[in-house]
Amino acid sequence: MPEKSPLKAVLKTSLPAVIDLSASTFMWTFEAILIGKLSAAAFAGHGMAVQIIVVVLTLLLTFIVGSSVIINRYLGEKNEWEANHIMSQALIMGIGMAVLISLGWYFGADLIFKLIKEGGTQAQEAGATYLKTVAMFGPLILSNFVALGIIRGAGETGVAMKINLSVVALNFVLAPLLILGLWGFPGLGVQGAALAMSISHSLGFVATLLVLRSRKCALFLSFKEITTPNLKTFKRLFKVGIPTTIEQFVWALGQLIVSWYAATLGVTILAVHQIFIRIQAILSMFYLGFSIGAMTLVGKNSGALDRKGAFRTAFAANKLVFWFASSVFVILVVFAKPLVGVFTSEPEVLELGKAVLFMFALVQIPKALDGVLIGNLRGVGDLKWLMWVTMASVLFLELGLNALLVFVLDYSLMALWLVHFGDEMLRSTINFLRFKSGKWNLSQI
């Protein structure tokens, strides 16, 4: 009997995840475009608020990636009972963290945004307003983030896609109504954006809960399990998930500090940097979709102790994302001017954006490759390796070298993206060599 094509398997798992994840980021970008019509300060403050949310969301990766790695092993072994147990325990922990994070956002927002001195009080107020409003709905939003992440990570990418597209569609309708005050709705500006997002994702939580109780996907949520904490499983989830949480938290925090570097250079440079961050966020969701597909399939190969299958799946995913990223590079270069113009009409911002966009486009190829390589290594459970590589790259390149170039040598925005290109090239090379070496263990985590 001929073996199944790993490329088809990667596409089947990855494409729904690509659509799912990119839809959310498109929504955030659409929201940013609407806010950009209000003022540059509101745009900058909103952008920093979104980055803060992304930094904090990485804490929840302990429960998403940790549980997904273990769940995929059990699904590879055809042990559905244990897979459901792991999911339920991860959700208990995720809900608890969601409440704590929401409280931190609400009561800490004003203090956090005092750090954005270059944008002025308007940027500070816009960012704090957005974060506080989201915090009021935070427990539902963040719990849904965890639950959907687990469903997606277990290979049920089609189910996650349907839920998330429904959420995004509702958010797409509500955002212009509440931000700009259309059709008789109040124009609430940044607060309206936060309300639109919060209402949509809170309803998404209800939909996710119904799906997990329906027995229509690979995982089933037992009310008995989710009300019965298991300390032994908690410890196991922390052991597996903490390296990924540290990895992602360090990376996101590093990018937030780099944005602060850009902010010290002036509002114009910060605005351009935020435009690139927005475009990068959309593209990263495409790469993450392929990464999740690779992690899921390689993880199931690991559960079946199929080393050969893990290699075949991993390299098929690598080839696929390379050609995708190369196409992205060409599109970005050809459509540089209209892409930047979508976000702003301010001449200074447009001019600087066009000047730096080629380097930004070049970053996409190694960044996409590294995203899938990270998925491969997560699938085989090589999580501590990824943590140490990321910590080193953020410390020495993203923070150290960028600080030298900006504060000592007086370079500008181009230097930040040049360093990012070098960082992605180095990490993708190191991670490729690590996976190819086979120095990882397919035994149960």
Residue pairs with C-beta under 8 A, 6 or more apart in sequence:
5 316
6 297
6 309
6 312
6 313
6 315
6 316
6 317
7 316
7 319
7 320
9 297
9 313
9 316
10 290
10 293
10 294
10 297
10 313
10 316
10 317
10 320
11 293
11 320
13 155
13 157
13 292
13 293
13 296
13 297
14 157
14 289
14 290
14 292
14 293
14 294
14 317
14 320
15 157
15 289
15 293
16 157
16 158
16 160
16 161
16 289
17 152
17 157
17 160
17 161
17 288
17 289
17 290
17 292
17 293
18 285
18 286
18 289
18 290
19 161
19 165
19 289
20 152
20 157
20 160
20 161
20 164
20 165
20 289
21 164
21 285
21 286
21 288
21 289
21 292
22 282
22 285
22 286
22 289
23 164
23 165
23 168
24 164
24 167
24 168
24 285
25 281
25 282
25 284
25 285
26 168
26 282
27 168
27 171
27 172
27 175
27 197
28 50
28 278
28 281
29 278
29 279
29 281
29 282
30 172
30 175
31 46
31 171
31 175
31 179
31 193
31 196
31 197
32 43
32 46
32 47
32 50
32 274
32 278
32 343
33 342
33 343
34 175
34 176
34 179
34 180
34 193
35 42
35 43
35 46
35 126
35 179
35 189
35 190
35 193
36 42
36 43
36 343
36 344
37 180
38 179
38 189
38 190
39 122
40 267
40 271
40 344
40 346
40 349
41 119
41 120
41 122
41 123
41 126
41 267
42 122
42 123
42 126
42 189
42 190
43 271
43 274
43 343
43 344
44 116
44 119
44 123
44 126
44 263
44 267
44 270
44 271
44 274
45 113
45 116
45 119
45 122
45 123
45 124
45 125
45 126
45 127
45 128
45 130
45 190
46 126
46 127
46 130
46 190
46 193
47 259
47 274
47 277
47 278
48 113
48 116
48 119
48 123
48 127
48 256
48 259
48 274
49 113
49 126
49 127
49 128
49 130
49 131
50 130
51 252
51 255
51 256
51 259
51 277
52 112
52 127
52 131
52 256
53 105
53 131
53 134
54 252
55 249
55 252
55 253
55 256
56 101
56 104
56 105
57 142
57 145
58 245
58 248
58 249
58 251
58 252
59 97
59 101
59 245
59 249
60 94
60 97
60 98
60 101
60 142
60 145
60 146
60 149
60 245
61 149
61 241
61 244
61 245
61 248
61 249
62 93
62 237
62 238
62 241
62 242
62 244
62 245
63 90
63 91
63 93
63 94
63 97
63 146
63 150
63 237
63 241
64 90
64 94
64 145
64 146
64 149
64 150
64 153
64 241
65 153
65 240
65 241
65 244
65 245
65 378
65 383
66 90
66 237
66 238
66 239
66 240
66 241
66 242
66 244
67 86
67 87
67 89
67 90
67 150
67 153
67 237
67 241
68 149
68 150
68 153
68 154
68 295
68 296
68 299
69 240
69 295
69 299
69 378
69 379
69 381
69 383
69 445
70 86
70 236
70 237
70 240
70 445
71 83
71 86
71 87
71 150
71 153
71 154
71 219
72 153
72 154
72 155
72 295
72 296
72 299
72 300
72 302
72 303
72 379
73 299
73 300
73 302
73 303
73 444
73 445
74 80
74 82
74 83
74 86
74 303
75 83
75 154
75 155
75 218
75 300
75 303
76 299
76 300
76 301
76 302
76 303
76 304
77 303
77 304
80 218
83 154
83 218
83 219
84 219
84 220
84 221
84 222
84 225
85 225
85 230
85 233
86 233
86 237
87 150
87 154
87 219
87 221
88 221
88 222
88 225
88 226
89 225
89 229
89 230
89 233
89 234
89 237
90 146
90 150
90 237
91 143
91 146
91 147
91 150
91 221
91 226
92 226
92 229
93 234
93 237
94 142
94 143
94 146
94 147
95 139
95 143
95 146
97 142
98 138
98 139
98 140
98 141
98 142
98 143
98 146
99 138
99 139
101 138
101 142
102 135
102 136
102 138
102 139
102 142
103 135
105 131
105 132
105 134
105 135
105 138
106 131
106 132
106 135
106 136
106 138
109 127
109 128
109 131
109 132
109 135
110 128
112 127
112 128
112 131
113 123
113 124
113 125
113 127
113 128
113 131
114 124
115 260
116 123
116 124
116 127
116 263
118 263
118 264
118 266
118 267
118 270
119 263
119 267
119 270
120 267
126 189
126 190
127 190
129 190
129 191
129 194
130 190
130 191
130 193
130 194
131 194
133 191
133 194
133 195
133 198
134 141
134 194
134 197
134 198
136 198
137 198
137 199
137 201
137 202
140 201
140 202
140 205
141 197
141 198
141 201
141 202
141 205
143 205
144 201
144 202
144 204
144 205
144 208
145 201
147 205
147 208
147 209
147 212
148 160
148 163
148 164
148 204
148 208
150 219
151 159
151 160
151 208
151 211
151 212
151 217
151 219
152 160
152 292
153 292
153 295
153 296
154 218
154 219
154 296
155 218
155 296
155 297
155 300
156 217
156 218
156 219
157 289
157 292
157 293
157 296
159 211
159 216
159 217
163 204
163 207
163 208
163 211
164 204
166 204
166 207
167 200
167 201
167 203
167 204
167 207
168 200
170 199
170 200
170 203
171 196
171 197
171 200
171 201
174 195
174 196
174 199
174 200
175 192
175 193
175 196
175 197
176 182
177 183
177 185
177 192
177 196
178 185
178 186
178 187
178 188
178 192
178 193
178 195
178 196
179 187
179 188
179 189
179 190
179 192
179 193
179 196
180 187
180 192
181 187
181 188
181 192
186 192
188 195
209 221
211 217
212 219
212 220
212 221
213 220
213 221
240 381
240 383
240 445
243 383
243 384
243 386
243 387
244 378
244 383
244 386
244 387
246 387
246 391
247 383
247 386
247 387
247 390
247 391
248 390
250 387
250 390
250 391
250 394
251 390
251 394
253 394
254 394
254 398
254 399
255 277
255 398
257 398
257 399
258 398
258 399
258 402
258 416
258 420
259 270
259 273
259 274
259 277
261 402
261 403
261 406
261 407
261 416
262 269
262 270
262 272
262 273
262 413
262 416
263 269
263 270
264 406
264 407
265 406
265 412
265 413
268 346
268 348
268 349
268 352
269 352
269 412
269 413
271 344
271 346
271 349
272 340
272 349
272 352
272 353
272 356
272 413
273 413
273 416
275 340
275 343
275 344
275 349
275 353
276 353
276 356
276 357
276 360
276 417
278 343
279 332
279 339
279 360
280 360
280 363
283 328
283 364
283 367
283 368
284 367
284 371
286 324
286 328
286 368
287 321
287 325
287 367
287 368
287 371
287 372
288 371
290 317
290 320
290 321
290 324
290 368
290 371
290 372
290 375
291 371
291 372
291 374
291 375
291 378
292 375
293 317
293 375
294 313
294 314
294 317
294 372
294 375
294 376
294 379
295 375
295 376
295 378
295 379
296 379
297 313
297 317
297 379
298 310
298 313
298 314
298 375
298 376
298 379
298 380
299 378
299 379
299 380
301 307
301 309
301 310
301 313
301 379
301 442
302 310
302 379
302 380
302 381
302 442
303 444
305 442
305 443
306 442
307 438
307 442
310 376
310 379
310 380
310 442
314 372
314 376
314 379
314 435
317 372
317 375
317 376
318 369
318 372
318 373
318 376
318 432
321 368
321 369
321 371
321 372
322 365
322 368
322 369
324 368
325 364
325 365
325 367
325 368
325 369
326 365
328 361
328 364
328 368
329 361
329 362
329 364
329 365
332 339
332 357
332 360
332 361
332 364
333 357
333 358
333 361
336 353
336 354
336 357
336 358
336 361
337 350
337 354
339 357
340 349
340 350
340 353
340 354
340 357
341 350
343 349
344 350
352 413
355 414
356 413
356 414
356 417
359 414
359 417
359 418
359 421
360 417
362 421
363 417
363 420
363 421
363 424
366 421
366 424
366 425
366 427
366 428
367 424
367 428
369 428
369 432
370 424
370 427
370 428
370 431
373 428
373 431
373 432
373 435
374 386
374 431
376 435
377 383
377 385
377 386
377 431
377 434
377 435
377 440
378 386
380 435
380 440
380 441
380 442
381 440
381 441
381 445
382 434
382 435
382 440
385 434
385 440
386 431
389 427
389 430
389 431
390 427
393 423
393 426
393 427
397 419
397 422
397 423
397 426
398 419
398 420
398 423
401 419
402 415
402 416
402 419
405 411
405 415
405 416
405 419
406 412
406 415
406 416
434 440
